Amino acid sequence: MEFTDKVNEFTKKVSDKANDLIEMGKLTAKIHGETADVDALKKKIGEVCFGKYRSGDPLDPEVEKLCAAIEKHKRNIAENERKRERLRKSDPKTVDPAANGVCPYCGEKIAKNGKFCPHCGEKMGE
């Protein structure tokens, strides 16, 4: 085999390998895109289920348990945000948790200075 034939063969192998790598990159990008779409759809399913839970619709017991856990986490977040806000203020006893229009228990918007949260039913105030 002549030198030029060897160079041509080597060039073809390199070119084929480069094309394979490009194709693998395209496939990887498609896989990531599809995975992101699946994740987005799962999120939408969760939002629909959680909305049904909030409105009192019957759910699968496992889903209902997960929604209740979300509610608990949301209450913990709201409580910790309230504590953080009180620490930030100079006189923590003067901060009314509902004064900013957000329930400190579930994090939902409420009427400012309301007596109870219309979403979770918790009593507002000190």
N, C-alpha and C positions, 0 to 999 in steps of 0.2 A: 504494500500500500504506500502510495506516495505521501509526502508531507502535506500537500494541499488537500488530499482526500481525508487525512487524519484531522486537519484543521476544520474542514467542512463538517465532518462527523461530530467533532467536539462542539462546534458552533450550533449544530442542530440539537444536540443533547441539552446544551445550555438554554437554547431558545424554548425547547419543549418543557424544561424544568421551570423556566420563568413563566410560561403560560399556565402550567399547573399551579404555580404559586398564586398567580393572579386569580385563577378560577377558585382556588381555595379561599382566598380573601373575600371574593364576591359571595361565596356560599356562607362563610362565617358571618358576613354582614347581614345576609338574609336571615340566618338563624337568629342572630341577635335581634333583628327587627321583629321577627315572629314571636320571639320570647317576650319582648316588650309589649307586643299587642296582647299576648295571653295575660301578662301581669296586669295590664290596664283593664282587661275584661274581668279578671278576678276582683279587682278593686271595685268595679262597677257592681258586680254581683254582691259584694260585701256591703256597698252603700245601699243597694236595694233592700237587702235583708235587714240591715240596721234600721232603715226607714220603716219597714214593716214592724220591726220590734218596737220602735218608738211609738208607732200608732196603735199598738196593741193587737196586731194581727197574729194569728197562731203561726208558730214556726216549729221546725224540727227541734226537738229538745237540745240537741248538741249545738245548733246554731243559736238558740235562745240563751244557752249557757255562755257562749262566746260573746254575745251581745251584752249580757249582764256584766261580764268581765270588762268589756269596753266602757260601760257606764261607770264602773268602779274606778277605772283608770282615769276617766275624764273628771270624776269628782276629786280624785287625788291631785290631778294636775291643777284644777281650779283652786283647791285648798292651798296647794304650794304656791301658786301665783299670788293668792291673797296674802299669804304669810310673807312672801317676798316683797309685795307692795307695802305691807305694814312696816317691814324692816327698813324700807327705803324712806318712808315718811319719818319726820322728826317725832311726832306723837302718834304711835300706833293705835291708841285707843280711840282716836277721832275718825278712823277710817271705817266707813260703812261698806261692807262687802258688796252690796248691790248698788252703791252710788254710781258706779261706772257703767251700769246697764248690762252687766254680765253676771250670771249666777255663779257663785263661788263653788258650787257643788258639781254642776254638770257642764258649765262653760257656755251654756246657750244664752242668747240675748234675751233680756227681760226689760220690763218697764223700770226706769230709774226709780229707786226708793220704793219698789213694790214690797208687799208683805210676804208673799210666797212666790216661788218660781212656778210658772205655768207649765214648765216642761217636766221637772222632776218632783215638784211638790214640796221641796225643802223650804223651811221658814227662813226669811231673810232677817238680817240684823245681828247684833252681838250675841 
